Each structure stands twice: as structure tokens, then as C-alpha cells.
């Protein structure tokens, strides 16, 4: 399956490249000195809707048949995927119905509303999301686009790493956060596609995850798909974009490719988020800080000379910055 999907990465990029932003790559002498590596940040916080999620949403929405798109699209999301679907649907000229948890960041709720989507609120758990989404789909006839367990979404997300590899073919490692797994599995596909024409590349992909939401790590360790624990749901990670369970298709891709997952503490995520704000002068979400935390905590071994990090988004509630709350 990985080879079949990876063959579609370049054509997916060609299909959506005139709609998405080609995002910048930044580096910092201070971060390079601290890590002992050349670290390049692929800044998807500058993507449309402020997150990489627009890539997957754009590909999924614009791949729909006219029959499937006729009554609009629906999804459940804590924010970034919801914004992305809302924006893509607006461009295509179809309705969007977004199921959001009541505790989603205010900035993300307002952004979804700003793109003209219909917001339906639910309790903050996976069961409530899925049940509310099912009701919305039944009532509206809208086509459900899963946030990460969807082939077209994963292929869309693959284009971030694909762009990065085209610009920095000497990379030895790509780091991404992992929540539902769409970006991590997409990055694996992008690297597979890249190696097809660059067989001498020794680059690999590693996923990074909060210890307080380590279902992907436990899934890979056990060989079976795991969910967040009751304790992790009750006391969620600060990285709100990673508070979801790993999807079946992403898990299959990650498991088949034997991809490693590194886990980091809540304190290190907050410190890494602030580090990037101060050193790079850019706004990033807590979820983006997870791979930076892994580097600063020395969780990535052995040392790699050239590292690319996918910075996933920059939609932050400025009234609730984590270093002020903690």
C-alpha cells in the first residue's frame, strides 16, 4: 500500500500547488548550536488557514465527485482541520458543517465561523464527536471528510514534506508531531516518493508525541491500535491538536514503515513553544513544539546532521498562552 500511495505524492502536489501556499523554511543559529545539527523549520503556520491541514482538506475537497460534493462536506475537528475544510469548501462553493468540541480554542472557533461554515458544538470526547457528526451527516447529506483517516487527506498532507525534500534534498531526518497520524503517514509517503528518484538518500522520518497523549507510541510498541487512556482524556495534553486517537490508515502506514515515535513531557512542550516564539519570532501552537521539544530534550538519537521539522500551525489563543497558565 505504501508504494501505491507514494506514487501519487507528486501528482497530488501538482494538483493542489496552485491553491496552497509554498511555505517558507527558517533556521536559527542558536537552535543549531543547541542541538548540534542543522535544523530547518518548514513553517506551515504560514499556510492558508494557518496550518498544514489546508493541504489535506484542499486535496480531499477538490478530489470529490460533483455528486459527493453537491450537499456539502462535514467533519469533526478541534480547529485546524475544521478551518481547512471550511476554507476549501468556500473556495469550491459548497456548504461545510464542522463539529467542534465546546472547549476548542476560541481563535479556531472564530476562524471556522469566519470562513462561513456551520459550527455544531459537542462534548470534548471522541464518542461525542463521532455521534454528533453522524447526526449532522444524516440530517444534511453532507460528505464526511475524516481529519486524518482518509487517503486523500493523507496525500494532501504529504506535500509539506515533499516540498521540504525538494528544497533540502540533503536532509537526514524529518520530524513531525503525531495526533491522528495524517501528517506523519503523509511524510512517510513523501519520503518514499523522494527516494524513488534519490536512491542514495539515507533520510528517515520520526514522529513525536506528548507523553500525555502517547497512543501512537503505545500502538507501535504493541503492534495494535491503542486509544488515549481515561486519565489522558481527563487531563489532556497542552498540545490540543494532538488530543486525538491515531487513525487506522495512518497506523498501517506508520507500522509498515517501522517508524519510531519519540515522546516528550508537558513542561518540555511549553518550553519549546516559548523557545521558538523568542528565537524565531514566529507564532506556533503547542502541537508544533513537540518535535522541537524532542530535539531540546535530546530524545532523538543518534545525532543527525541535517534535520527538517514540520511546524504544523500557528493558531493560538493569545489570551491563554501556556507559560502564563503554568
C-alpha positions in Angstrom: 0.0 0.0 0.0 2.8 2.5 0.9 4.4 2.2 -2.6 1.0 2.6 -4.3 0.2 5.7 -2.3 3.7 7.2 -2.6 3.4 7.1 -6.4 0.6 9.6 -6.1 2.5 12.2 -4.0 4.0 14.2 -6.9 0.7 14.2 -8.8 -1.2 15.3 -5.7 1.3 18.2 -5.3 0.8 19.2 -8.9 -3.0 19.2 -8.4 -3.1 21.5 -5.4 0.1 23.5 -5.8 -1.8 26.5 -7.4 -4.2 26.6 -4.4 -1.9 26.1 -1.4 1.0 28.3 -0.2 4.6 27.1 -0.8 5.6 27.8 2.8 9.0 29.2 3.9 11.8 27.3 5.7 13.6 29.0 8.6 16.7 28.2 10.6 18.3 29.6 13.7 22.0 29.6 14.7 21.0 29.3 18.3 18.9 26.2 17.7 21.6 24.7 15.5 24.2 25.3 18.2 22.0 23.9 21.0 21.1 20.7 19.1 24.5 20.2 17.3 22.6 19.8 14.0 21.4 22.0 11.1 17.7 22.3 11.8 15.2 23.6 9.2 11.7 24.5 10.2 9.1 24.0 7.4 6.7 26.8 8.5 3.1 25.6 7.9 2.0 28.2 10.3 2.2 30.4 7.2 -0.1 28.1 5.2 -3.6 29.1 4.4 -5.8 28.9 7.5 -2.6 28.9 9.5 -1.9 25.2 9.4 -0.7 22.3 7.3 -4.3 20.9 7.4 -5.3 23.0 4.4 -3.2 20.7 2.2 -5.1 17.6 3.1 -8.5 19.4 3.2 -7.9 21.0 -0.2 -6.9 17.7 -1.8 -9.9 15.9 -0.3 -12.5 18.5 -1.2 -11.2 19.1 -4.8 -11.0 15.3 -5.4 -14.7 14.8 -4.7 -17.0 13.9 -7.5 -19.8 16.5 -8.2 -22.3 14.1 -6.8 -20.5 13.7 -3.5 -19.9 17.5 -3.2 -23.4 18.5 -4.1 -24.7 18.7 -0.5 -21.5 20.0 1.0 -18.9 18.5 3.3 -18.8 17.7 7.0 -16.1 16.8 9.6 -15.2 16.9 13.3 -12.2 18.9 14.4 -10.8 20.7 17.4 -9.9 23.5 15.0 -7.3 23.4 12.3 -8.9 20.6 10.1 -12.2 22.3 10.6 -10.8 25.6 9.4 -9.2 23.9 6.5 -12.4 22.1 5.4 -14.3 25.4 5.8 -11.8 27.3 3.6 -11.6 24.6 0.9 -15.4 24.3 0.8 -15.7 28.1 0.5 -13.3 28.1 -2.5 -15.2 25.3 -4.1 -18.6 27.0 -3.4 -20.2 24.3 -1.3 -21.5 24.2 2.3 -19.4 23.0 5.2 -20.6 21.6 8.6 -18.0 21.4 11.3 -18.5 19.6 14.6 -16.2 21.2 17.2 -15.7 20.4 20.9 -17.0 23.0 23.3 -13.5 23.6 24.7 -11.9 24.2 21.3 -9.6 27.3 21.3 -11.6 30.5 20.7 -9.3 31.6 17.9 -10.1 28.4 16.0 -13.8 28.6 16.5 -13.9 32.2 15.2 -11.8 31.3 12.2 -14.2 28.4 11.2 -17.1 30.8 11.6 -15.2 33.4 9.5 -15.0 31.0 6.6 -18.8 30.7 6.5 -19.0 27.2 7.9 -21.9 25.9 10.1 -20.5 25.0 13.5 -22.1 22.3 15.7 -20.7 22.0 19.2 -20.3 18.8 21.1 -18.7 17.5 24.3 -14.9 17.1 24.4 -14.5 13.4 23.7 -14.2 11.2 20.6 -17.6 9.5 21.2 -19.4 12.8 21.3 -17.6 14.0 18.1 -18.5 10.9 16.2 -22.1 10.7 17.3 -22.7 14.4 16.6 -21.0 14.1 13.2 -23.2 11.1 12.3 -26.3 13.1 13.1 -25.2 16.1 11.1 -24.4 13.9 8.0 -27.8 12.1 8.3 -29.6 15.5 8.5 -27.7 17.3 5.8 -26.5 14.6 3.4 -23.0 16.2 3.5 -20.0 14.1 2.6 -17.8 13.2 5.6 -14.1 14.0 5.2 -12.2 12.4 8.1 -9.5 14.6 9.7 -6.8 12.0 9.1 -8.1 8.5 8.4 -8.7 9.4 4.7 -6.4 8.6 1.8 -6.8 11.9 0.0 -6.2 13.9 3.2 -3.0 11.9 3.9 -1.8 12.5 0.3 -2.5 16.2 0.7 -0.5 16.3 4.0 2.4 14.5 2.2 3.0 17.6 0.1 4.5 19.5 3.1 7.4 17.0 3.4 7.6 16.7 -0.4 8.2 20.5 -0.7 10.8 20.4 2.0 12.7 17.5 0.4 12.7 19.2 -2.9 14.3 22.3 -1.3 16.6 20.4 1.1 17.4 17.0 -0.5 20.4 16.5 1.9 18.1 16.0 4.9 18.9 13.1 7.1 15.7 13.3 9.2 12.2 14.7 9.1 10.4 15.2 12.4 6.6 15.7 12.7 4.1 15.7 15.6 1.6 12.9 15.6 -2.0 13.1 16.7 -4.3 11.3 14.3 -1.3 10.5 12.1 -2.2 12.1 8.8 0.9 14.3 8.7 3.3 11.6 9.9 2.0 9.0 7.5 1.9 11.5 4.7 5.6 12.4 5.4 6.5 8.7 5.2 4.8 8.6 1.8 6.6 11.7 0.7 10.0 10.3 1.7 9.2 7.0 -0.1 8.4 9.0 -3.3 11.5 11.1 -2.9 13.8 8.0 -2.5 12.3 6.6 -5.7 14.3 9.2 -7.6 17.0 9.7 -5.0 18.1 6.2 -4.1 21.2 7.3 -2.2 19.2 9.3 0.4 19.5 8.0 3.9 16.8 10.2 5.2 14.2 8.8 7.7 11.0 10.1 9.4 10.4 10.1 13.1 7.1 11.0 14.8 6.9 12.9 18.1 4.2 12.8 20.6 3.3 14.1 24.1 3.8 11.6 26.9 0.3 12.7 28.0 -1.2 11.6 24.6 1.1 8.7 23.7 -1.4 6.4 21.9 0.8 6.3 18.7 3.8 5.2 20.7 1.9 2.5 22.5 0.3 1.4 19.2 3.7 0.9 17.6 5.1 -0.8 20.7 2.2 -3.2 21.0 1.6 -3.7 17.3 -2.1 -3.0 17.8 -4.0 0.3 17.6 -4.3 1.9 21.0 -6.5 4.7 22.3 -5.9 7.6 24.7 -6.3 6.4 28.3 -9.1 7.7 30.5 -6.5 9.6 32.5 -5.1 11.2 29.4 -8.6 12.3 28.3 -9.4 13.6 31.8 -6.0 15.5 32.0 -5.3 16.4 28.3 -2.0 17.5 26.9 -1.4 21.2 26.3 -0.9 20.2 22.6 -4.6 20.5 21.8 -4.1 19.4 18.2 -2.7 16.0 19.4 -5.6 15.1 21.7 -7.0 12.6 19.2 -6.5 8.9 18.6 -4.3 7.5 15.9 -6.3 6.6 12.8 -6.3 3.1 11.3 -4.8 4.0 7.8 -2.1 6.2 9.3 -1.3 3.4 11.8 -1.0 0.9 9.0 1.5 3.2 7.1 3.5 4.0 10.3 3.6 0.4 11.4 4.5 -1.0 8.0 7.4 1.5 7.6 8.6 0.7 11.2 8.6 4.4 12.1 9.9 5.4 15.5 7.8 7.6 17.9 9.6 9.8 20.5 7.6 11.1 23.5 8.1 14.3 25.4 6.9 15.9 28.7 4.3 18.7 29.0 6.9 21.0 30.5 9.3 20.5 27.6 6.5 21.2 25.1 5.7 24.6 26.8 9.4 25.5 27.0 10.0 24.5 23.3 7.0 26.6 22.2 8.3 29.6 24.0 11.8 29.0 22.6 10.5 29.1 19.1 8.5 32.3 19.8 11.5 34.0 21.2 14.3 32.7 18.9 12.4 32.7 15.5 9.9 35.5 16.3 7.0 33.4 14.9 3.8 32.2 16.5 3.5 28.4 16.7 0.9 26.2 18.5 1.9 23.9 21.3 1.4 20.9 19.0 4.2 22.3 16.7 6.6 22.5 19.6 6.6 18.7 20.3 9.3 17.9 17.8 11.4 20.9 18.9 11.0 19.6 22.5 12.2 16.2 21.4 15.4 17.9 20.0 15.9 20.1 23.0 15.4 17.1 25.4 17.8 15.0 23.4 15.1 12.4 22.7 16.3 12.0 19.1 19.3 9.7 18.8 21.7 9.2 17.2 22.5 12.8 16.2 21.6 13.7 12.7 23.5 16.4 10.7 20.5 17.9 8.8 17.0 17.8 10.3 13.7 19.1 8.9 10.9 19.8 11.2 7.3 20.3 10.0 5.9 23.3 12.0 2.2 22.4 11.8 0.3 25.6 12.7 0.1 28.9 14.4 -3.5 29.3 15.5 -3.1 30.3 19.1 -5.4 31.9 21.7 -3.3 34.8 22.8 -5.4 35.2 25.9 -4.4 31.8 27.1 -0.7 31.3 26.5 0.6 28.2 28.3 3.5 29.8 30.0 1.1 32.2 31.6 -1.3 29.5 32.7 1.5 27.3 34.2 
